[in-house]
């Protein structure tokens, strides 16, 4: 009897251990599958030749940011439509409304010129910030700084487009502007859709990189540590 009871207990113990092993193996396989899928997505979103891409991107961003900063600075100092001229006697007479040297369109279309100046200033400051980040020595191999520069350029190009829109609205005659308003509306919708898709892609790539670093970063041990 005692032998039968002992054999029964051993059999139950072996069954429990087998079930625990199977459950652990399944969870391990499931975790391994998630990691494999995450790694595959990260590899798909990564650049093939990252060093060459970073070098080209630094040069292109520097050129674009410098040109855009120059354009927006010139637009703020010399606005479209010109400025008021001095009076006939070459004197300077100012009243509460206008003064020589001030923008003509700011007096004719004050609301549109205000938005033009807002977006022009944001574009100028954003492009200057991109130039500052590029020359400050931040490592572009860091995915966060790459994401920051990409988002910065999205802001620069978006505000540059809006600056052009309000500038064109002020200088184009109202009779002609009514005919092209629909075209401008469609272009803005396409631009917004493209901007949202790019922002989602950049944010998703940053999230995948961050999650991969948290999951795999601590488990990696250098094979040839330097002392």
Long-range contacts (C-beta under 8 A, 24 or more apart in sequence): 35-215, 35-216, 38-208, 38-211, 38-212, 38-215, 39-212, 39-216, 41-208, 42-208, 42-209, 42-212, 45-201, 45-204, 45-205, 45-208, 50-141, 54-140, 54-141, 54-146, 57-140, 57-146, 57-149, 58-134, 58-140, 61-130, 61-134, 61-149, 61-153, 62-131, 62-134, 64-127, 64-153, 64-156, 65-127, 65-128, 65-130, 65-131, 65-134, 65-153, 65-156, 66-127, 66-131, 68-123, 68-127, 68-156, 68-160, 69-124, 69-127, 69-128, 69-131, 71-160, 72-120, 72-121, 72-123, 72-124, 72-127, 72-160, 72-163, 73-124, 75-120, 75-163, 75-167, 76-117, 76-120, 76-121, 76-124, 79-103, 79-105, 79-106, 79-113, 79-116, 79-117, 80-105, 80-167, 80-170, 80-171, 81-105, 81-108, 81-170, 81-171, 105-170, 105-171, 108-170, 109-169, 109-170, 112-166, 112-169, 112-170, 113-166, 113-170, 115-162, 115-166, 116-163, 116-166, 116-167, 116-170, 119-159, 119-160, 119-162, 119-163, 119-166, 120-159, 120-163, 122-155, 122-159, 123-156, 123-159, 123-160, 123-163, 126-152, 126-155, 126-156, 126-159, 127-156, 130-156, 143-205, 143-206, 143-209, 143-210, 144-206, 147-202, 147-203, 147-205, 147-206, 150-198, 150-202, 151-199, 151-202, 154-195, 154-198, 154-199, 158-191, 158-195, 161-188, 161-191
